[in-house]
Amino acid sequence: MSEQYSFQTKLLHNSHKFDEGTGAVSVPIQHASTFHQKDFDRFGSYDYSRSGNPTREALETAIAELEGGTRGFAFSSGMAAISTAFLLLSKGDHILITEDVYGGTYRMVTTVLNRFGIDHTFVDMTNLHEVASNIKENTKLIYMETPSNPLLKVTDIKGIVKLAKANNCLTFVDNTFLTPALQRPLDLGVDLVLHSATKFLSGHSDVLAGLAVTKDKELGDRLYALQNSFGAVLGVQDAWLVLRGLKTLHVRLEQSSKSAQVLAEFLQQHELVEKVYYPGLSDHEGHVVHSYQSTGPGAVLSFELKDEEAVRKFVNHVKIPVFAVSLGAVESILSYPAKMSHAAMPREERYKRGITDGLLRLSVGLESVEDLIADFEEAFKAVESPVSL
């Protein structure tokens, strides 16, 4: 029955709508680390919580349903999900990866996977010709982040999938910025979808979690074997918090996206802002591609000021946003990629990718957009001042 419902309704009315045993309208939190077996020869559905737990399974089933996949996996963090997925590769394999990828992913690829003989090439994933020309005989994975972090570059998912299938490559997409509420990569042919569920899926800055979803059964079996072997699984309290956060995902993301559009247009007109990166703007390079593969531009944008000193003044005077790492919460979060999300990336590598010392990333929350604009206007006055107040 739930297949007939819209995404908004599925967030609430699904296989975990209530507990069959008690009727409770909340998934039970099962703390047990081990499970009694009634039959010597045939074990039950659960034996040890690393291998499977009812509360974690409820979340894994929920994200699989929402992404249109067959199997979901819950990990202790977004990077645990990404790192475990990378373990599908073997020594001698090669990865093609989005050039302005999240700093933690950059660090994993450049300082960990390389030590195990897994090579990589960063490419401008918006350029299909560049992607195609960098595919090697040993390329086994094309890794996308769309929109990318922090420049909001848009990758043509179907175009990459076509290249990947022609060259027998897997495709991964980090769908953290949009969630299945706005983008469903598996429907576009992608093999594996990844999330930092710390962000929009949970939405309240109170949980650390990662999720992965596959559609192919064999790939799902392989990823489960890695999850069980590596063991970076999500705890039951955190799984419950993500499940609770999912219930309000649609309304949170809808409101935050509307405000992000207004803020992006405001920033684009401001004389102190040199550039705004947001796929909801008609002059964004990826606007057209984004509009046909997603149902909205999302709630994250980036904007560029003149230099680090301008950023320092702005950050010191803005009052409403939390100045912090992370994104996707009910409160607006302002981040400085050069020293936060992309601190692991050397300055010269950041600059090659356009991640300058004047760049700020904003995850728009649920505050009044009028209040946010007024707050920003006051902070800009400090930037204009020749003397820091």
Summary of the structure (lengths in Angstrom):
residues: 389
radius of gyration: 21.3
end to end distance: 60.2
largest distance: 78.3
contacts: 1335
relative contact order: 0.13
helix: 39%
strand: 15%
